Amino acid sequence: MFFAKIALANLGAGLMAFSMLSHIHAPLSADAAAYQADTLTHRVLNLNKVIEPLRKQMQLPALGVAITSGERLLATGVTGVRIWGKKDPAQPNDAFHLGSDTKAMTATLAGLLIQQGKLHWNTTLAQALPMYAKVMQPAYRKLTIEQLMQQRTGFSADTALPSVNMLQLHQLPGSPTQQRAAYVKAVLQEKPVNAPGTTFLYSNRNYAVLGFIEETVAGISWEQLMQTDLFEPLGMTTAGYGPMASTRKQGLWEHIVSHGHHVAIPPGPLADNPVCIAPAALVHCSITDWAKFAALHLRGEEGKNGLLNAHILQRLHTPLPGSSYADGWLTLPGAAHEKPVLTHDGSNTLNYCSIWLYPQHDIAIMVAFNQGIDDKGLADATAMAQKLVVTLMQYWRTHQNNR
């Protein structure tokens, strides 16, 4: 069983090293600096007493939540323990795994590269990856990066390849960029499962290819590019890749529930998705750092330029006609005459998180916990995340009305 392999895996450095990449630190963007200053000069509501009863009821190891506006952090809370059954408490700066909520970040990075003139919305795969132009399926050559972000490529929904299973993807040789190069080449050589450019089909492959394009045009790894162009300018100091704990003793461990019992998964090279799909599902960060990312997107909806110009952010939030999936965001109708709601869930099956942006009300809510599947799969985790978001929204409205 896959999870048995994870639990018994050699606890080498592996993917954990990505959390400690060395690089030149980029300064805070002006809008991020204003957000940080505004947060420091206002009271941030502590939600621990609100969420702790829910965490206990749901039997979650650790739970983190945040509420932010585009201008400042409004409320946050982190409760529970790093490892189920142990006493080490979760800390406010502990990182939570974001799973597929990484996709919106990789799409935002594409927006930054568009702003810099290194990519364009209509840049084709043949233009971005000329070394693969002759070997990719002809139908893929005219696909654009915007179609990648909106998941309309014709790629299979399977992360694994026909001749390479998930365990073997972990064992691809070379650096993360070299692993993605091999993976992307194989993806582009597979025949499409539907007409490219026409049909939505959710797939990690789309964002793996997008991330490889980003590192190809920038000339540095996707991991380094995310740090220097997105995380550091936003002040996201806890952002990294792979399992949240950098050692066996520090940070949150991941968990599953099997036959009613919590199973803690120690950090190690198999305790997450393979690095070839990192741009789709491998980022972790603290709940308050995630709020900084959400605030950037709220500011864009308000028409405010900052790290990224508002018109680019708004395009990232806009699905094609007849679709509800934008660039790493699911869009849902708002109330009458209100802007659409932006949301997305993420899970590597060992953790779960959910983000909801309400641009009409300048509010974003994030919840994350270090527990994934149980004997029903992810259905219970999804339901718990939804309950938490609804509870937090109701609490915040009541708090605002009582002020």
Kinemage of the C-alpha trace (Angstrom):
@kinemage 1
@onewidth
@group {chain A} dominant
@subgroup {mainchain}
@vectorlist {calphas} color= white
{ca met a 1} P 0.000 0.000 0.000
{ca phe a 2} L 1.301 3.446 -0.922
{ca phe a 3} L 0.873 4.929 2.560
{ca ala a 4} L 2.705 2.015 4.121
{ca lys a 5} L 5.605 2.806 1.809
{ca ile a 6} L 5.502 6.419 2.951
{ca ala a 7} L 5.550 5.486 6.622
{ca leu a 8} L 8.493 3.155 6.117
{ca ala a 9} L 10.432 5.442 3.774
{ca asn a 10} L 14.050 6.324 4.397
{ca leu a 11} L 14.042 9.716 6.082
{ca gly a 12} L 16.762 11.254 3.926
{ca ala a 13} L 16.992 14.931 3.145
{ca gly a 14} L 15.185 14.541 -0.191
{ca leu a 15} L 12.518 17.102 -0.856
{ca met a 16} L 12.924 18.807 2.503
{ca ala a 17} L 16.010 20.576 1.207
{ca phe a 18} L 13.827 22.728 -1.029
{ca ser a 19} L 12.581 24.596 2.034
{ca met a 20} L 16.113 25.865 2.604
{ca leu a 21} L 17.097 27.059 -0.884
{ca ser a 22} L 19.793 29.703 -0.861
{ca his a 23} L 19.185 32.778 -2.970
{ca ile a 24} L 19.404 36.558 -3.059
{ca his a 25} L 16.541 38.026 -1.074
{ca ala a 26} L 14.185 40.317 -2.962
{ca pro a 27} L 12.758 43.377 -1.180
{ca leu a 28} L 9.121 43.677 -0.184
{ca ser a 29} L 6.898 45.152 -2.848
{ca ala a 30} L 5.324 48.504 -1.914
{ca asp a 31} L 1.828 47.022 -1.556
{ca ala a 32} L 3.120 44.146 0.583
{ca ala a 33} L 5.035 46.570 2.792
{ca ala a 34} L 1.858 48.623 3.275
{ca tyr a 35} L -0.055 45.426 4.151
{ca gln a 36} L 2.587 44.491 6.709
{ca ala a 37} L 2.605 47.970 8.252
{ca asp a 38} L -1.195 48.110 8.421
{ca thr a 39} L -1.300 44.694 10.087
{ca leu a 40} L 1.238 45.791 12.716
{ca thr a 41} L -0.686 48.956 13.591
{ca his a 42} L -4.087 47.280 14.012
{ca arg a 43} L -5.337 44.617 16.376
{ca val a 44} L -5.414 41.153 14.789
{ca leu a 45} L -8.228 39.104 16.283
{ca asn a 46} L -7.104 35.806 17.841
{ca leu a 47} L -9.449 33.017 16.743
{ca asn a 48} L -8.006 30.206 18.866
{ca lys a 49} L -11.003 30.067 21.219
{ca val a 50} L -13.326 29.935 18.226
{ca ile a 51} L -11.586 27.129 16.370
{ca glu a 52} L -10.286 24.931 19.206
{ca pro a 53} L -13.698 23.351 19.973
{ca leu a 54} L -14.109 22.616 16.270
{ca arg a 55} L -10.636 21.099 16.005
{ca lys a 56} L -11.376 18.794 18.946
{ca gln a 57} L -14.778 17.853 17.552
{ca met a 58} L -13.243 17.056 14.155
{ca gln a 59} L -10.281 15.260 15.769
{ca leu a 60} L -7.715 17.165 13.753
{ca pro a 61} L -4.052 17.224 14.855
{ca ala a 62} L -3.510 20.918 14.027
{ca leu a 63} L -5.749 23.573 12.541
{ca gly a 64} L -4.837 26.975 11.130
{ca val a 65} L -7.223 29.691 9.945
{ca ala a 66} L -6.928 33.280 8.759
{ca ile a 67} L -9.195 36.102 7.649
{ca thr a 68} L -7.713 38.976 5.669
{ca ser a 69} L -8.730 42.011 3.690
{ca gly a 70} L -6.664 43.388 0.853
{ca glu a 71} L -5.126 45.908 3.247
{ca arg a 72} L -4.290 43.924 6.376
{ca leu a 73} L -4.594 40.692 8.316
{ca leu a 74} L -7.840 40.767 10.308
{ca ala a 75} L -7.899 37.532 12.310
{ca thr a 76} L -5.969 34.303 12.688
{ca gly a 77} L -5.631 31.223 14.837
{ca val a 78} L -3.512 28.076 15.068
{ca thr a 79} L -4.335 25.322 17.554
{ca gly a 80} L -3.570 21.665 18.166
{ca val a 81} L -0.398 19.635 18.046
{ca arg a 82} L 2.252 18.992 15.450
{ca ile a 83} L 1.965 15.217 15.796
{ca trp a 84} L -1.211 13.413 16.884
{ca gly a 85} L -0.779 11.905 20.339
{ca lys a 86} L 2.253 14.061 21.168
{ca lys a 87} L 2.425 17.231 23.268
{ca asp a 88} L 4.418 19.502 20.967
{ca pro a 89} L 1.943 22.322 20.195
{ca ala a 90} L 1.428 23.756 16.733
{ca gln a 91} L 2.989 27.210 16.427
{ca pro a 92} L 1.618 30.323 14.656
{ca asn a 93} L 4.429 30.214 12.085
{ca asp a 94} L 4.200 26.490 11.387
{ca ala a 95} L 3.713 25.810 7.693
{ca phe a 96} L 0.640 24.030 6.337
{ca his a 97} L 0.661 22.141 3.051
{ca leu a 98} L -1.303 23.839 0.257
{ca gly a 99} L -1.552 20.976 -2.245
{ca ser a 100} L -3.357 22.134 -5.378
{ca asp a 101} L -3.690 25.657 -4.028
{ca thr a 102} L -0.148 25.866 -5.384
{ca lys a 103} L -1.738 26.205 -8.834
{ca ala a 104} L -2.983 29.753 -8.226
{ca met a 105} L 0.547 30.666 -7.147
{ca thr a 106} L 2.101 29.219 -10.302
{ca ala a 107} L -0.514 31.091 -12.348
{ca thr a 108} L 0.352 34.293 -10.464
{ca leu a 109} L 4.009 33.721 -11.331
{ca ala a 110} L 2.984 33.439 -14.978
{ca gly a 111} L 1.230 36.791 -14.566
{ca leu a 112} L 4.456 38.292 -13.239
{ca leu a 113} L 6.399 36.936 -16.222
{ca ile a 114} L 3.762 38.409 -18.541
{ca gln a 115} L 4.156 41.741 -16.764
{ca gln a 116} L 7.920 41.486 -17.260
{ca gly a 117} L 7.466 40.759 -20.971
{ca lys a 118} L 9.008 37.275 -20.740
{ca leu a 119} L 5.706 35.575 -21.587
{ca his a 120} L 2.428 36.587 -23.212
{ca trp a 121} L -1.076 35.254 -22.686
{ca asn a 122} L -0.973 33.768 -26.186
{ca thr a 123} L 2.573 32.367 -26.013
{ca thr a 124} L 2.278 28.880 -27.496
{ca leu a 125} L 3.874 25.689 -26.250
{ca ala a 126} L 5.951 25.496 -29.433
{ca gln a 127} L 7.247 29.034 -28.804
{ca ala a 128} L 7.910 28.526 -25.105
{ca leu a 129} L 9.496 25.081 -25.478
{ca pro a 130} L 11.188 25.121 -28.892
{ca met a 131} L 13.379 22.151 -27.954
{ca tyr a 132} L 10.207 20.022 -27.767
{ca ala a 133} L 8.362 21.551 -30.726
{ca lys a 134} L 9.195 18.691 -33.080
{ca val a 135} L 8.592 15.841 -30.629
{ca met a 136} L 5.328 17.079 -29.041
{ca gln a 137} L 1.995 16.026 -30.462
{ca pro a 138} L 1.184 18.435 -33.331
{ca ala a 139} L -2.127 19.338 -31.691
{ca tyr a 140} L -0.258 20.736 -28.673
{ca arg a 141} L 1.966 23.160 -30.583
{ca lys a 142} L -0.588 25.982 -30.763
{ca leu a 143} L -1.822 25.629 -27.178
{ca thr a 144} L -1.282 28.828 -25.179
{ca ile a 145} L -0.147 29.306 -21.608
{ca glu a 146} L -3.588 30.726 -20.830
{ca gln a 147} L -5.131 27.435 -21.962
{ca leu a 148} L -2.671 25.641 -19.673
{ca met a 149} L -3.833 27.762 -16.727
{ca gln a 150} L -7.494 27.189 -17.587
{ca gln a 151} L -6.917 23.427 -17.966
{ca arg a 152} L -8.046 23.127 -21.586
{ca thr a 153} L -5.109 21.296 -23.121
{ca gly a 154} L -6.264 17.771 -23.865
{ca phe a 155} L -3.768 16.324 -21.387
{ca ser a 156} L -4.803 13.243 -19.437
{ca ala a 157} L -6.073 13.758 -15.883
{ca asp a 158} L -3.610 11.122 -14.681
{ca thr a 159} L -0.516 12.461 -12.929
{ca ala a 160} L 1.413 9.241 -13.545
{ca leu a 161} L 2.571 8.325 -17.034
{ca pro a 162} L 1.533 5.132 -18.855
{ca ser a 163} L 4.926 3.534 -18.270
{ca val a 164} L 5.935 5.419 -15.091
{ca asn a 165} L 3.970 5.079 -11.853
{ca met a 166} L 3.912 7.583 -8.986
{ca leu a 167} L 6.700 5.867 -7.050
{ca gln a 168} L 8.885 5.891 -10.157
{ca leu a 169} L 8.172 9.597 -10.660
{ca his a 170} L 9.807 10.165 -7.269
{ca gln a 171} L 12.884 8.366 -8.581
{ca leu a 172} L 13.455 10.427 -11.725
{ca pro a 173} L 17.133 11.424 -11.883
{ca gly a 174} L 18.601 14.897 -11.787
{ca ser a 175} L 17.649 18.265 -10.338
{ca pro a 176} L 13.993 19.269 -9.949
{ca thr a 177} L 14.200 21.162 -13.248
{ca gln a 178} L 15.728 18.151 -14.985
{ca gln a 179} L 13.009 15.904 -13.571
{ca arg a 180} L 10.328 18.268 -14.844
{ca ala a 181} L 12.023 18.412 -18.252
{ca ala a 182} L 11.766 14.632 -18.578
{ca tyr a 183} L 8.205 14.577 -17.278
{ca val a 184} L 7.000 17.406 -19.527
{ca lys a 185} L 8.597 15.850 -22.607
{ca ala a 186} L 6.747 12.595 -21.903
{ca val a 187} L 3.447 14.435 -21.327
{ca leu a 188} L 3.773 16.322 -24.604
{ca gln a 189} L 4.451 13.095 -26.504
{ca glu a 190} L 1.241 11.455 -25.302
{ca lys a 191} L -1.809 11.705 -27.530
{ca pro a 192} L -4.519 14.098 -26.281
{ca val a 193} L -7.577 12.644 -24.580
{ca asn a 194} L -9.808 15.361 -26.079
{ca ala a 195} L -9.424 18.138 -28.624
{ca pro a 196} L -6.721 20.499 -27.268
{ca gly a 197} L -8.006 23.963 -26.428
{ca thr a 198} L -11.676 22.994 -26.272
{ca thr a 199} L -12.559 21.050 -23.128
{ca phe a 200} L -11.872 21.605 -19.429
{ca leu a 201} L -10.162 18.659 -17.742
{ca tyr a 202} L -8.487 19.165 -14.381
{ca ser a 203} L -4.949 17.818 -14.399
{ca asn a 204} L -1.710 18.372 -12.510
{ca arg a 205} L 0.024 18.007 -15.857
{ca asn a 206} L -1.153 21.449 -16.973
{ca tyr a 207} L 0.621 23.227 -14.153
{ca ala a 208} L 3.699 21.002 -14.306
{ca val a 209} L 4.109 22.096 -17.927
{ca leu a 210} L 3.402 25.738 -17.009
{ca gly a 211} L 6.015 25.668 -14.234
{ca phe a 212} L 8.589 24.175 -16.580
{ca ile a 213} L 7.858 26.910 -19.120
{ca glu a 214} L 8.355 29.523 -16.394
{ca glu a 215} L 11.747 28.190 -15.364
{ca thr a 216} L 12.758 27.774 -19.001
{ca val a 217} L 12.074 31.398 -19.971
{ca ala a 218} L 13.500 32.757 -16.686
{ca gly a 219} L 16.655 30.659 -16.708
{ca ile a 220} L 16.378 29.601 -13.037
{ca ser a 221} L 14.474 26.826 -11.309
{ca trp a 222} L 10.759 27.214 -10.637
{ca glu a 223} L 11.478 26.922 -6.901
{ca gln a 224} L 13.968 29.802 -6.973
{ca leu a 225} L 11.731 31.866 -9.238
{ca met a 226} L 8.792 31.496 -6.857
{ca gln a 227} L 10.963 32.661 -3.982
{ca thr a 228} L 12.520 35.704 -5.651
{ca asp a 229} L 9.545 36.902 -7.724
{ca leu a 230} L 6.545 36.029 -5.539
{ca phe a 231} L 7.202 34.847 -1.987
{ca glu a 232} L 9.901 37.307 -0.944
{ca pro a 233} L 8.239 40.408 -2.434
{ca leu a 234} L 5.086 39.452 -0.496
{ca gly a 235} L 7.019 38.745 2.718
{ca met a 236} L 6.096 35.047 2.709
{ca thr a 237} L 9.121 33.979 4.763
{ca thr a 238} L 7.800 30.510 5.674
{ca ala a 239} L 7.081 29.401 2.095
{ca gly a 240} L 8.799 26.233 0.925
{ca tyr a 241} L 8.181 22.963 -0.875
{ca gly a 242} L 7.300 19.440 0.139
{ca pro a 243} L 6.629 18.110 3.662
{ca met a 244} L 6.164 20.906 6.176
{ca ala a 245} L 8.601 19.658 8.809
{ca ser a 246} L 12.244 20.253 7.920
{ca thr a 247} L 13.352 17.706 10.506
{ca arg a 248} L 11.687 14.967 12.526
{ca lys a 249} L 11.375 17.339 15.481
{ca gln a 250} L 10.339 20.659 13.955
{ca gly a 251} L 7.153 21.577 12.110
{ca leu a 252} L 3.838 19.881 11.458
{ca trp a 253} L 3.726 16.244 10.470
{ca glu a 254} L 1.190 14.973 7.959
{ca his a 255} L -1.546 12.504 8.918
{ca ile a 256} L -4.072 10.057 7.561
{ca val a 257} L -6.826 8.251 9.462
{ca ser a 258} L -6.982 4.492 8.964
{ca his a 259} L -9.730 2.406 10.595
{ca gly a 260} L -10.381 5.215 13.049
{ca his a 261} L -6.736 5.644 14.067
{ca his a 262} L -4.498 8.606 13.259
{ca val a 263} L -1.288 7.687 11.452
{ca ala a 264} L 1.455 10.312 11.569
{ca ile a 265} L 3.629 10.435 8.453
{ca pro a 266} L 7.242 11.477 9.183
{ca pro a 267} L 8.902 13.889 6.756
{ca gly a 268} L 10.859 12.182 4.030
{ca pro a 269} L 11.355 11.937 0.272
{ca leu a 270} L 8.114 9.988 -0.293
{ca ala a 271} L 5.935 12.022 2.059
{ca asp a 272} L 4.603 14.280 -0.699
{ca asn a 273} L 3.989 14.543 -4.420
{ca pro a 274} L 6.980 14.073 -6.759
{ca val a 275} L 8.920 17.228 -7.608
{ca cys a 276} L 8.101 16.902 -11.301
{ca ile a 277} L 4.621 18.245 -10.467
{ca ala a 278} L 5.785 20.773 -7.857
{ca pro a 279} L 4.219 23.735 -9.720
{ca ala a 280} L 0.847 22.007 -9.371
{ca ala a 281} L 0.855 20.889 -5.766
{ca leu a 282} L 3.971 21.236 -3.598
{ca val a 283} L 4.001 24.590 -1.771
{ca his a 284} L 3.693 24.949 2.002
{ca cys a 285} L 3.599 28.073 4.163
{ca ser a 286} L 2.140 29.442 7.380
{ca ile a 287} L -1.520 30.410 7.416
{ca thr a 288} L -0.650 34.106 7.786
{ca asp a 289} L 1.784 33.984 4.873
{ca trp a 290} L -0.966 32.422 2.772
{ca ala a 291} L -3.147 35.375 3.768
{ca lys a 292} L -0.566 37.711 2.194
{ca phe a 293} L -1.031 35.917 -1.109
{ca ala a 294} L -4.809 36.136 -0.803
{ca ala a 295} L -4.573 39.858 -0.035
{ca leu a 296} L -2.630 40.447 -3.259
{ca his a 297} L -5.522 38.972 -5.233
{ca leu a 298} L -8.106 40.979 -3.300
{ca arg a 299} L -6.210 44.170 -4.080
{ca gly a 300} L -6.261 43.248 -7.748
{ca glu a 301} L -10.037 42.880 -7.648
{ca glu a 302} L -10.206 46.371 -6.137
{ca gly a 303} L -8.268 47.720 -9.121
{ca lys a 304} L -5.131 48.415 -7.096
{ca asn a 305} L -1.768 47.915 -8.780
{ca gly a 306} L 1.066 46.487 -6.711
{ca leu a 307} L 3.458 43.600 -7.143
{ca leu a 308} L 1.188 42.615 -10.019
{ca asn a 309} L -0.933 44.998 -12.056
{ca ala a 310} L -4.653 44.803 -11.303
{ca his a 311} L -5.677 44.063 -14.878
{ca ile a 312} L -3.431 40.987 -14.928
{ca leu a 313} L -4.823 39.713 -11.608
{ca gln a 314} L -8.356 40.247 -12.850
{ca arg a 315} L -7.630 38.270 -16.006
{ca leu a 316} L -6.226 35.445 -13.863
{ca his a 317} L -9.621 35.409 -12.117
{ca thr a 318} L -11.695 35.304 -15.298
{ca pro a 319} L -12.750 31.965 -16.797
{ca leu a 320} L -13.546 31.489 -20.457
{ca pro a 321} L -17.217 31.944 -21.406
{ca gly a 322} L -19.255 28.944 -20.311
{ca ser a 323} L -16.625 27.787 -17.808
{ca ser a 324} L -16.230 28.294 -14.067
{ca tyr a 325} L -12.501 27.493 -13.813
{ca ala a 326} L -10.096 30.403 -14.153
{ca asp a 327} L -6.311 30.346 -13.666
{ca gly a 328} L -5.964 28.232 -10.535
{ca trp a 329} L -9.329 29.437 -9.188
{ca leu a 330} L -12.847 28.054 -9.271
{ca thr a 331} L -15.285 30.920 -9.720
{ca leu a 332} L -18.738 30.789 -8.126
{ca pro a 333} L -21.602 33.265 -8.591
{ca gly a 334} L -21.838 35.896 -5.878
{ca ala a 335} L -25.122 37.214 -4.520
{ca ala a 336} L -27.214 39.422 -6.813
{ca his a 337} L -25.078 42.107 -8.486
{ca glu a 338} L -21.972 40.978 -6.570
{ca lys a 339} L -18.602 39.933 -7.945
{ca pro a 340} L -17.956 36.178 -8.305
{ca val a 341} L -16.422 34.307 -5.375
{ca leu a 342} L -12.990 32.735 -5.957
{ca thr a 343} L -12.138 29.463 -4.263
{ca his a 344} L -9.936 26.379 -4.462
{ca asp a 345} L -9.164 23.383 -2.250
{ca gly a 346} L -5.820 21.633 -1.980
{ca ser a 347} L -4.631 18.255 -0.716
{ca asn a 348} L -1.721 15.908 -1.231
{ca thr a 349} L -3.990 13.330 0.531
{ca leu a 350} L -2.012 13.805 3.783
{ca asn a 351} L -3.193 17.381 4.453
{ca tyr a 352} L -6.138 19.561 3.467
{ca cys a 353} L -6.750 23.265 2.912
{ca ser a 354} L -9.306 25.617 1.410
{ca ile a 355} L -9.267 29.275 0.371
{ca trp a 356} L -12.263 31.537 -0.315
{ca leu a 357} L -12.057 35.084 -1.677
{ca tyr a 358} L -15.103 37.350 -1.476
{ca pro a 359} L -13.982 40.384 -3.535
{ca gln a 360} L -17.298 42.192 -3.114
{ca his a 361} L -16.696 42.308 0.645
{ca asp a 362} L -12.878 42.573 0.552
{ca ile a 363} L -12.536 39.412 2.632
{ca ala a 364} L -10.616 36.168 2.201
{ca ile a 365} L -10.877 33.121 4.470
{ca met a 366} L -8.309 30.337 4.627
{ca val a 367} L -8.385 27.067 6.575
{ca ala a 368} L -5.724 24.362 6.690
{ca phe a 369} L -5.086 21.198 8.689
{ca asn a 370} L -2.404 18.525 8.692
{ca gln a 371} L -4.738 15.590 8.086
{ca gly a 372} L -5.888 14.150 4.779
{ca ile a 373} L -7.683 11.003 3.800
{ca asp a 374} L -9.572 8.581 5.995
{ca asp a 375} L -11.390 5.382 5.075
{ca lys a 376} L -13.835 7.440 2.964
{ca gly a 377} L -11.105 9.170 0.999
{ca leu a 378} L -11.170 12.968 1.151
{ca ala a 379} L -14.938 13.405 1.576
{ca asp a 380} L -14.728 14.026 5.328
{ca ala a 381} L -11.820 16.469 4.978
{ca thr a 382} L -13.723 18.425 2.327
{ca ala a 383} L -16.828 18.594 4.521
{ca met a 384} L -14.796 19.733 7.541
{ca ala a 385} L -13.112 22.481 5.538
{ca gln a 386} L -16.476 23.722 4.284
{ca lys a 387} L -17.916 23.751 7.814
{ca leu a 388} L -14.923 25.717 9.074
{ca val a 389} L -15.220 28.337 6.327
{ca val a 390} L -18.953 28.788 6.958
{ca thr a 391} L -18.380 29.065 10.712
{ca leu a 392} L -15.642 31.651 10.270
{ca met a 393} L -17.722 33.740 7.872
{ca gln a 394} L -20.660 33.716 10.283
{ca tyr a 395} L -18.407 34.579 13.207
{ca trp a 396} L -16.789 37.457 11.329
{ca arg a 397} L -20.118 38.929 10.268
{ca thr a 398} L -21.380 38.756 13.850
{ca his a 399} L -18.152 40.314 15.123
{ca gln a 400} L -18.443 43.169 12.630
{ca asn a 401} L -22.096 43.783 13.442
{ca asn a 402} L -21.355 43.932 17.173
{ca arg a 403} L -18.551 46.486 16.881
